[in-house]
Amino acid sequence: MFERLIAYLDSVKARDPAPRSRWEVLTYPGVWALGYHRVAHWLFEAELFFLARLINHWSRMVTAIDIHPGAKIGRNLFIDHGFSVIGETAEIGDNVTIYQNVTLGGTNPTNGVGGKRHPTISDEVIIGSGAQIIGPITVGHRARIGANAVVTDEVPDGATMIGLKARSTLVPAEEWMKEFLPYGTPCDDPCEGAREIGRDCVEKLETELKALRAEVAQLREEREPTRRSGTDD
């Protein structure tokens, strides 16, 4: 158990350059929230629901992270900072990184049956700050969810999702193969396609503006002789 704890602290330290030692990592609210959740989940599976919820309530107060006792979480989850919410039927794989203000939210079934309502997050996924992943969808292996993205559809392996509503962008293989990518977004530009679309729009607007200026100039030239003739009369 001690070796597993050391391995977990080292995995967090590998993804965050801020801590100088494992002792600093032990002060992280995400580490405590995960520890409390392990106990709460064990009680939840034993059908001791009130005790599980009691621990969940305490954890939320002291860490500002709300993880439902029913959520299934794999190894080495790193929640960097607080104010995140993970729903009851959410499933999280190994080596997942979640930044602040993230919601793994559920849909509200109209038939009143609970079932699978929250997302499944595959191994080595990175979820940026403020992202909202809603519904019983699957986020593929090594996918990156950009900051403030709202994801309601399936996410392919290795995709980077950006925007509201989130869309997939192509990411070069050298980025996809990186062990870790802070905030789920490459520092150069994961949105080459989006940039090209924006450039095309700007060029189109510039062309239309140029044509409008030419039309205005032509109209002025046509009106100028009329004004002169009126003055001569």
N, C-alpha and C positions, 0 to 999 in steps of 0.2 A: 504493500500500500504506500509506504514511504517513497519507494522508487517511482511509482506512478505519479505521486504528487510532484516529485522533482522533475520528472519528464514533462508534466503539464506546465509547471512554472517556466521551464526552459523553452517550451513551445510558445508561451506568451512573450517571453523576452526576445525571442527570435523575430516576432512580428511587431514589436514596439521598441524603438531605440531609446525611449525615455528612461526606463529603470536601469539603475546601476548594479542592482543585485536582485536575487530571488526574494529577499526580504521586502523590497519595495513592491514587487508584484503581489505579494501577499496582502498588501493594503488596498488593492484594486477592488472596487465594488463588484465588478463582473466576476471576479474570482470567488468572492463571498456569495454572490447570488447563485452561482453554479453549485457551490458546496451546499447551500441551503436546499437547492432544488433536488440534489441527489437524495437527501433525507426525505423531503416532501414526496418525491416520486415513489420512493420505497413504501411510504405509508399509503399513498394513493393506490398502488397496486395491491396492497393488503386490505383495501377497502376501508381504511381508517380515514375517511374523507375529511372529517372535521379537523383532525390533527394535522393532516396534510395542508389544509387551507390555513390553519393557524400559523404554521411555519412559513407558508407563502406570504401571508399578511405581514409577518414580522420582517421577512426578507425585503418586501417591497418598501417598508418604512425605512430600513437602514441602508438600502442600496439604490433605491429609486429605479429598480428593475423588476418587472412583473413577469414571472415565468409560471404559468399554470402548472400545478403538480402533475397533470396528466401528460404534459409534453415529453416526448422522447428525444433525448440528447445524447449524441455520441461522444467520442473522445476529443479533448483539447479545444472545446469551444472557448473562444476569446471574445468577450463583450467589452469593448473599449468605451468607457464612460457609461452613463446611465440613461434612464428615461426610455428604455425599450420595453416592448410588450411582446410576449410569445404565448400564443393561444394553446388551448387544451389539446387539440389533435395535431399540433405541429410536430414535425419530425426533422431533426437536424443531424446530419452526418458527422464525420470526423474532420478536424482541423478547419472548422468554419470560423470566420471572423465577422463580427457584427459591430458596427460603430453606433454612435449615440442616436437616440430618437427613432429607432427602427420599430416597425410593427409587422409581426407575422400574424395577420388578422384572418378572421373567418367570415364566411358568408352566413346568412340567416336562412336556413331551409324553410320553404313555405309549407312543407308538409309536417313540420314540427318534429321531425326526426333529426337527432344530432348528427351522427355519422362523422365522416371525415370532412371537416370544414376549413381546416387550416393548411398552409403549404408544407411541402416536403422539400427540405434543403439538402442537396447532395454534398458529397465530400469536397473540401477545399474551396468552398464558395466564399466570396467576399461581398458583404452588403454595406454600401456606403451610408453616410449620415442622412437621416430623415427619410430613408426609403420605406415604402409601404408595399408589402407583398400580401395580396389578398386572395383567399379562396383555396380550394384543394388542388393546387397546381404543383408541379414539380420544377424546381430550379436545378438545372443540370450540373454535372461535375465541372468544377473549375469555372463556373460562370461568375461574372462580376455584375453587381447591381449598383449603378451609379447613384450618387447622392440625390435625394429627393425624387427618385424614380417611383412611379406607381405601376406595379406589375400585377396584372390580372390574368395573363396567359402563360402557357408553358414556356420555359426557357431552355433552349438547346444547350448541350455541353459546350463550354468555352465561350459562350456569347457574353457580350457586354450590353446591358440594358440601360437606356437613358431616357429621360423625358417623362412627360405626362400627357397621355398614357405612354408607358415605356415602349420603345422600339429597339430592336436588336441592331447592333453595329458590328461590322467585321473587325476582328482584332488580329494583327500579325501573329504568326506562330511563335515568334520569339517572346511576345508578350504573354501568350496563352501558356507557354511552358514555364514561366517564372514561378518559383515556389511561392512567392507572396507579392501582392500588389496593393500598396496602401490605398485605402478608401475605395478600392475596386475600380479605379480609373487610372489608366496610363498617364504619365506626365506629359508626353508629347501630344498625342491626339488620337483617341479611340474612335473618332467620328469622321473619318475621312469622307465617307459618303455624304454625311450631313454637311460637311464643309463645302463639298463640290456643289451640292444643291443650293446652298446659300450663295456661293459665288455666281452660279448661273442666274439666280434671281436678281442679284445686284447688276450683272451685265445686261440683263433684259430691261431692268428699270432705267439704266443709263442710256440704252438705245432708244427707248420710248421717250425719255426726256429730251434727247438730242433731236428726235423727229418733231416733237412738240415745239421746241425752240425754232426749228426751221420753218414750221407752219406759221408761227407767230411773226417771224421776220418777214415772211412772204405776204401775210395780211397787211402788215405795216407798209410795205412797199406799194401794195395795190391801193391803199387808202391815201397815201401821200399825194399822188397826182390829183385826186379828187379834191383834196383840201386846197392844193395850190390853185386849181382852176376856179374854185369858189372864191378864193382871195382875189384873183385877177379880175373877176366879174365885179 
